[in-house]
Amino acid sequence: MKILIVRNDKLGDFILSYPVYTLLKSIMTECEIHVLVPDYTASMANSYPWIDKVIIDPGSDAAFSQQIHLLKTLRKQKYDSIITLFSTTRIAILSLLAGIKYRLAPATKIAQILYNHRLTQRRSRSLKPEFEYNLDLAKQFLSDHGFTSIKLPQPPLLQYPENEIAKIHEQFYEEYKLNADTKLIFIHPGTGGSATNLNLQQYADLAKNINYNNTYTFVITAGPSEIEYANNLSQLLEGVPHIVYLSTEGLVHFAKIIQLCDLFISASTGPLHIAGALNRPTAAFYQRRRSATPLRWQTLNSEERRLAFTPPENEHESDLQKIDIIKVANKINTKFLKN
């Protein structure tokens, strides 16, 4: 069976679809899984072992000729099924015109009438994590195809070969002149515009109140468009052991660098979800707004490896500047940095 799975939005959203591919491959071992993703997340899709092929979605703003090219690609692949984890009318129309017989999507929006299999989810209520909503569609698909005994995948959902990570570890420590026994606390202060965030002074105050002693070094991470932001944070951390890491070799290499961390701190953004998929310890900052809560955008790491912080109940739901950084530092120290 050849299955197309659609998760064509942001990086974090795509990372939270990893359990779907793992689950389907673990049960339908002979199936062929293709994914429809934007170019931005294609490298992470290509490197995921349970994905067989990546189809690039030009996006809703692409020219009509590009939509026709995508339609021709879907027809050529002759998919047996499509599971649309994030539903849009455009993809619904294309999957119908492509002649895909089994078409499953959430029963939301006008697009649902173009699918012949639907699952009511009410995602807007945010009653469970996003990855569980994704998994519910996969479980519905498996049930429709006669599979009732299902064992859900467990962390880590993403991991790289030990020898490869060992080599990257050696190169990283050599480049930044770190002692071999130094542990790394990553702080990713940027969000790519996808999430509300702490300000730089809050991140600086947090680092200064973490029990880093002589054991830990902070790594301020940044994408190509975030380097100025990272450098500004670096200036606020004078006297605190830290380095600035600029990711210039693509998302997959950045993910391998993230696997080196002993703790990853950021807002709810793509790199945070990569850290979660790698089952690294995480401390994350979220709004209380229903569509953006820690529950809805829970990371994929195990429960004992994650902390989440939101504005106090008596403050505006989106005002992360009202988060008590001293309390955050104390909780991080207690949970992750006892030594």
N, C-alpha and C positions, 0 to 999 in steps of 0.2 A: 504494500500500500504506500502511495506517495501522498504526504500530507504537507500542506502549506500552512504555516502559523504566522499570523500578523501581529507584530508589536512595533509599530512604525512611528513612535514618538521619541521621548527623550532617553538619555543614557540610563538614568536610574530606573525608569519604567521598564526598559529592556532587560536590565540585570534581574529585575524581579520576575521576569518570565523564565529564568533558568530552570526552576523546578519543573515546569511543564515539559521541556525537552527531555530532562532526566527521567521523569516519570514515564513518558510515552516510550522511550527507548528501553527502559527496564522491563516493560510489560510486552510491548509489541516489538520484539527484538529485531525483526526483519523489516520494519517499516523504514521509509526514507523520509527524513524530516528536512523540509526547506523552510526558510524564514524570509519574510518580507520586512525589510528594515531600511531606514534612511542611510545614506552614505556614512554619516557620522558614527553610527554604531556598528557598521559592517565589519570592522576589524575584530571587535569583541565577539561578534557572531561567528565569523570565520574560524576563530581560535577555539570555540567551544566544542568539545569533543562529540557531543550528542547532536550536533547540527551538521547535516550532510551538504547543504548548499545554501548560498545566500543570494537572494534576489533584491536588487536595489530599487527602492521606491523613490521616484523623483520628487514626490510630494504633491500636495494639493495645488500649489502655486505653479507647478511646472506647465510647460506649453502643452497644447492639445496633442501635438505629435508625439510627445514623450509619454502621454497617457495611452495613446494607441500602441506605442512600442511595448509598454508594460503589458497591455492586454494581449498582444501577440506572444509575448514571453510566457504568460500564464497559460495560454492555449497550447503552446508548443510543449509545455511540461506535462500536460494531461493529468492534472492532479485528481486524485480520488476524493480528497476532502480538503476543506479549508476551515481553520479555527481562527476566528478574528478576536483576539484578546482585547483590542481597543477598536471599537466599531466606528466607521465613518460611512457616509452614503457613497462616497466615491469608490471605496474598496468593495462595498456591497454590490454596486453596479458592475464593477470589473469582474468580480468573481462569478456573478450570474452570467455575464456575457461570455466568460471564458468556458462556460459549460461544466463547472465543477458541480458534481452531483450532490455531495454532502457539504452543506454550508452551515456552520455553527457560529453564533455570536451572542453577546448579551442581549436580552430583550429590552433594549433601550433605544430611544431616538427613532426617527422615522425609518432609518436604515433597516430596522428589524424585519420589516415586511418583505425584504428581498432575500432573507435567509429562510431555509426550510427547516432549520433546527435552531431553537432559541432557549436561553436559560435566563430566567428572571433573577437579577442580582441586587438591584438597588445600591449600587456602589456609592451613590451620593450620600448615603447614610453613614458610610465609613464604619461599619460594625465589625470589620475584620481587616487583616492586612491585605494589601494589594496583591501580594503573591498568592494568597489563599483564594481570592477572587479568580485569579488566573488558573489556579489548580482546579477550581470547581468546574471550569469549562473543560479542562482536560479529563476530569473524572466523568463528566457527562458524555464526552466523546467515547471514552472507554466503555462506559455502560451501554451506550447505543451499539457498540460493536461486540457485546457479549462478555466483557471483562468486568468481573465483580470483586475479585480479590485484589486489593490495591494496597501496596506498602509505599507510603510517601517518602520521598528522598530526604536525607538528613545532611546537616552541614559537615564538611564544607561543600558547597555546590560548585565552587571553582577552585582548582588547584593546579599548580604547575610542577613539572618534574623536579625532584629534590636536587639533582645534580645541576640543573639549569639555575635554580634559585641560589644554590651555593656559589656558583660562579658569579652571579650578579651581586651577591652579598660581598664577596671578596673584592670585586671591582669597585663597588660603592664605598666600602670602608677605606680602600686604598686611595680613591679619588679625594675623599673628604678628610683623610688622615684621622680616622676614628680608631680608637682602641678596639681590639677584637671582642672584648666583653661588654662594650657599650650597647645599651638598649635604646630603641628609637621611639619617640613619641611624635607622630605626624600631626601637624595642624594644617588643615586645608582651609584658608580663610575666604577663598573665592567661591562663588556659586554659579558662575556663568549666567547670572540673571534668573536662575530657576527657583530660587528660594530666598525667603527673608533670612537675614543673617545677624550675628553679633557684629559690633563694630570692632575696629582693630584694637582699641584700648582694652576692650573686654577680653579679647584673646590674649593680649599681653599680660593683663592682670591674672588671667587664669594660669598661664604658664608660670608666672612668678609664684603662685600659691600651690603649685603642684610639687609633690615631694620628689623632685628630680635628682637631688643630691649629686653624688659623683658617678651615678650609675647610668643616667639617661641623658641623651641629647635630643633636642627638639629639631624636627625637620619641617620647615615651612614649605609646603608644596604648592606649585602653581602651574597652570597651563600657559600657553604662549601669550594669551591676552590678560593674564593675571599677574605678571611678574612685577609690575610697579606696586601693586597691592601687597604682594609678598615682601618686597623690599621695604615698604613702609612699616610693615609689622616687624621686620628684622631690626629696624632702627629703634623700635620701642622695646626690644628685648636685649638691649645693651647690658652685658654682665651675665646674661643667661646663656648657657651653652646651646648653640643652635647653628643650623646651616640652612641655606635656601636651595631647594631643588626645583629646577625648571624642567618640566616634562616637554621634550622636543622630539621624542622618538615614537610618538603614537600612543594610543590608549593601551594596547596590549603590553608594551614595555612598561608603561606607567603602572599597570596592574601588577606586574611582576615586582616592581619597586615597592608597591604597597604591601606585598606579601612579606616584606622585611620588617614591617612595623610591629611594635609591641602594643601600641595603642593608636587609634586613629580618631582625631577630633575634628568635627566640622558641622556645618548645617546639613540639612537634608538635601544632599546633592549627589550627582553621579558617582564621584570617587568614594563617597561614604558607602554607597551600595556595593561598589566593588570590594571594599574592605569587608563588608558584611558577608558577601558571597565567598570570600576567602576564609571566613570564620575568624577574622582578626578581632580583638577587642575594640569596641567603638563607644564613643561618647558623642551624642548628637543633639542638636538644637532644633526644635520644631515650634511652629505656631500651635495655638489651641484651636484654630479654625477647623471646623469639622472635616473639611476636605484635605487638611494638611497635618493631621495629628500624628503623634508617634505610633499609634496603633495602625492607622491606614498605611503609613510609609515605613513600617517596621523593617529593619534590615534582616538579612538572611542568616546571620550568625546565631548561635545558640543563645538562649536566654541569659545564661550566666556571663556572657561576653558582651553585653550591651547595656548602656545607660542612655536615657533620653531625658531632656530637660525642656520645659515650656515656660512661658510667662506665668506669673502668679495669677490665681483666680480673680483677684481684685483689680487686675490690670488688663489693658486691651489685649485681646487674644493674639494679635500679631506683633506686639511690642517686645521683641527679644532683648531690647536694651534694659528692660525691667527685671531680667533674670539675675538672681543673686549669685555672682561669680564665686564668692567665697564658699557658699554652700555647694556649688558645683564642684569646686576644687576638693572640698572635703569628701564628697561622695566618690570622686574619682580616686582620691588617695586611699579611701577605705576599701573600695572594691578591687582596684587594679594595682595599687602601688604601696602595698602594706610594708614592703621591705625598703 
